Amino acid sequence: MSSTSAPLLPNATIVDRSDLTESIACFRIRSDAAPVAFVPGQYVTVGLGVDERLVQRPYSIASSARRLDDGYELYVRLVPGGALTPHLFRTRPGERVVLRRPKGRFALRPVDDRTHLFVATGCGLAPFMSMLRTLDDDRAPRRVIVVHGVSYADELGYRSELERWAEDPGWALRYVPTVSRPGDPRNAGWTGWTGRAEAVLAALLAEPSFDPARTIAYVCGNPEMTVSADRLLRAAGLDDASVQKELYWPLAR
Ligand SMILES: Cc1cc2nc3c(=O)[nH]c(=O)nc-3n(C[C@H](O)[C@H](O)[C@H](O)COP(=O)(O)OP(=O)(O)OC[C@H]3O[C@@H](n4cnc5c(N)ncnc54)[C@H](O)[C@@H]3O)c2cc1C
C-alpha cells in the first residue's frame, strides 16, 4: 500500500466495470503499453490521484493469464473511509488510472497433480478465478476444491462460472460457498453451507477422502481467516511448502 506525491502519469484505462452489489465490483483495466504477462495468482497495483497525491493499492488479477489483450480484471470491495476504494468506486469506464506491472509470489505452480484446496473470503477469490480460468484456457483442469466465504449469498461473485465448472465432467472441481450470517434476512432462501470459511475448511479436512500428502492449499483474503486456515492446514498435516498464503491487509495486533 502506498500514497505518494510523485507525479506518476496515468498509463491505463478502465475499459469495463460491472457491479455485483453496492460494495463489490469488477473493473477491467487495460494498459496503454503492450500487456505484461503474469502468473495466475499475481497482483497489479492501481493508482488514482486523490487530492493531488497518488494513492496506490495492490489488486489480485482475476482474469486468465492467456487473455492479456482483454486487460486485467480486478474484483474489488469498497472499504468505507478507505484511501482508494471510495474513489475507485466513483470511476466509470473510460477513466484513466496508474497501473503498475504484475508481481507477487502467491502464484499457481506450473505443474502439480495434487488436489488444490483454494480457500478465500470475499474478494480473496480473485486470484483463484485467474488460476481456474487460465487452467481452463489451457485445457489443463486440476482437481480443485474452492471454499468461498462471504457474509451474504449475493456476495458470491463468479458463482455461476464456478457452478458450471463444478458440473462439468471435464473438471474435478468441488465448489463450497458458505455464508457466515445465515440468520440475516439478506440470506433468506440460502440452503447451502453456513459458517465462516475456516469452519467449513475444518469440516473438509475431517473428511475421510482428505489426504495431506496429496493436497496443496492456497489461502487468500481476510488476514484472520488466512492465519486460522493456515493453522488448521498445518494441524492436518500440510507442510510449509504446501500452504501458500496471501493476506489482503495486515493482521490486527
Ligand atoms: C497482494 C494484495 C492483493 C490484494 N487484492 C485485492 C483484491 O483483489 N480485491 C480487493 O478488494 N482488495 C485487495 N487487496 C486489498 C487492497 O489492496 C486494499 O487494501 C483495499 O482495497 C482497501 O484499500 P483502501 O485504500 O480503500 O483502504 P485503506 O485506507 O488502505 O484501508 C483502511 C483499512 O481497511 C481495512 N481493509 C482493507 N481491505 C479491506 C477489505 N477488503 N475488507 C475489509 N476491510 C479492509 C484494513 O484494516 C485497512 O487498514 C489486496 C491486498 C494485497 C496486499
PDBQT file of the ligand as one rigid body, heavy atoms in Angstrom, charges set to zero:
ROOT
HETATM    1  C1  LIG A 301      -1.350  -8.594  -2.594  1.00  0.00    +0.000 C 
HETATM    2  C2  LIG A 301      -2.702  -7.952  -2.334  1.00  0.00    +0.000 A 
HETATM    3  C3  LIG A 301      -3.743  -8.159  -3.224  1.00  0.00    +0.000 A 
HETATM    4  C4  LIG A 301      -4.986  -7.582  -2.982  1.00  0.00    +0.000 A 
HETATM    5  N1  LIG A 301      -6.017  -7.845  -3.838  1.00  0.00    +0.000 NA
HETATM    6  C5  LIG A 301      -7.245  -7.350  -3.583  1.00  0.00    +0.000 A 
HETATM    7  C6  LIG A 301      -8.355  -7.684  -4.429  1.00  0.00    +0.000 A 
HETATM    8  O1  LIG A 301      -8.229  -8.434  -5.407  1.00  0.00    +0.000 OA
HETATM    9  N2  LIG A 301      -9.564  -7.134  -4.130  1.00  0.00    +0.000 N 
HETATM   10  C7  LIG A 301      -9.746  -6.296  -3.051  1.00  0.00    +0.000 A 
HETATM   11  O2  LIG A 301     -10.876  -5.821  -2.839  1.00  0.00    +0.000 OA
HETATM   12  N3  LIG A 301      -8.714  -5.979  -2.236  1.00  0.00    +0.000 NA
HETATM   13  C8  LIG A 301      -7.480  -6.469  -2.481  1.00  0.00    +0.000 A 
HETATM   14  N4  LIG A 301      -6.431  -6.132  -1.670  1.00  0.00    +0.000 N 
HETATM   15  C9  LIG A 301      -6.642  -5.084  -0.644  1.00  0.00    +0.000 C 
HETATM   16  C10 LIG A 301      -6.396  -3.717  -1.307  1.00  0.00    +0.000 C 
HETATM   17  O3  LIG A 301      -5.043  -3.589  -1.674  1.00  0.00    +0.000 OA
HETATM   18  C11 LIG A 301      -6.729  -2.541  -0.376  1.00  0.00    +0.000 C 
HETATM   19  O4  LIG A 301      -6.141  -2.744   0.871  1.00  0.00    +0.000 OA
HETATM   20  C12 LIG A 301      -8.233  -2.372  -0.185  1.00  0.00    +0.000 C 
HETATM   21  O5  LIG A 301      -8.867  -2.181  -1.442  1.00  0.00    +0.000 OA
HETATM   22  C13 LIG A 301      -8.545  -1.167   0.703  1.00  0.00    +0.000 C 
HETATM   23  O6  LIG A 301      -7.960  -0.027   0.130  1.00  0.00    +0.000 OA
HETATM   24  P1  LIG A 301      -8.403   1.430   0.586  1.00  0.00    +0.000 P 
HETATM   25  O7  LIG A 301      -7.300   2.360   0.191  1.00  0.00    +0.000 OA
HETATM   26  O8  LIG A 301      -9.769   1.765   0.121  1.00  0.00    +0.000 OA
HETATM   27  O9  LIG A 301      -8.465   1.318   2.156  1.00  0.00    +0.000 OA
HETATM   28  P2  LIG A 301      -7.265   1.603   3.177  1.00  0.00    +0.000 P 
HETATM   29  O10 LIG A 301      -7.262   3.045   3.513  1.00  0.00    +0.000 OA
HETATM   30  O11 LIG A 301      -5.999   1.039   2.655  1.00  0.00    +0.000 OA
HETATM   31  O12 LIG A 301      -7.746   0.650   4.318  1.00  0.00    +0.000 OA
HETATM   32  C14 LIG A 301      -8.293   1.004   5.507  1.00  0.00    +0.000 C 
HETATM   33  C15 LIG A 301      -8.393  -0.270   6.365  1.00  0.00    +0.000 C 
HETATM   34  O13 LIG A 301      -9.465  -1.087   5.901  1.00  0.00    +0.000 OA
HETATM   35  C16 LIG A 301      -9.161  -2.460   6.134  1.00  0.00    +0.000 C 
HETATM   36  N5  LIG A 301      -9.396  -3.199   4.882  1.00  0.00    +0.000 N 
HETATM   37  C17 LIG A 301      -8.654  -3.243   3.754  1.00  0.00    +0.000 A 
HETATM   38  N6  LIG A 301      -9.233  -4.023   2.820  1.00  0.00    +0.000 NA
HETATM   39  C18 LIG A 301     -10.365  -4.470   3.378  1.00  0.00    +0.000 A 
HETATM   40  C19 LIG A 301     -11.410  -5.325   2.917  1.00  0.00    +0.000 A 
HETATM   41  N7  LIG A 301     -11.413  -5.883   1.700  1.00  0.00    +0.000 N 
HETATM   42  N8  LIG A 301     -12.445  -5.573   3.761  1.00  0.00    +0.000 NA
HETATM   43  C20 LIG A 301     -12.483  -5.030   4.989  1.00  0.00    +0.000 A 
HETATM   44  N9  LIG A 301     -11.519  -4.224   5.486  1.00  0.00    +0.000 NA
HETATM   45  C21 LIG A 301     -10.479  -3.947   4.687  1.00  0.00    +0.000 A 
HETATM   46  C22 LIG A 301      -7.749  -2.536   6.631  1.00  0.00    +0.000 C 
HETATM   47  O14 LIG A 301      -7.787  -2.702   8.043  1.00  0.00    +0.000 OA
HETATM   48  C23 LIG A 301      -7.176  -1.206   6.287  1.00  0.00    +0.000 C 
HETATM   49  O15 LIG A 301      -6.164  -0.839   7.166  1.00  0.00    +0.000 OA
HETATM   50  C24 LIG A 301      -5.180  -6.734  -1.861  1.00  0.00    +0.000 A 
HETATM   51  C25 LIG A 301      -4.114  -6.522  -0.973  1.00  0.00    +0.000 A 
HETATM   52  C26 LIG A 301      -2.905  -7.136  -1.194  1.00  0.00    +0.000 A 
HETATM   53  C27 LIG A 301      -1.791  -6.904  -0.198  1.00  0.00    +0.000 C 
ENDROOT
TORSDOF 0
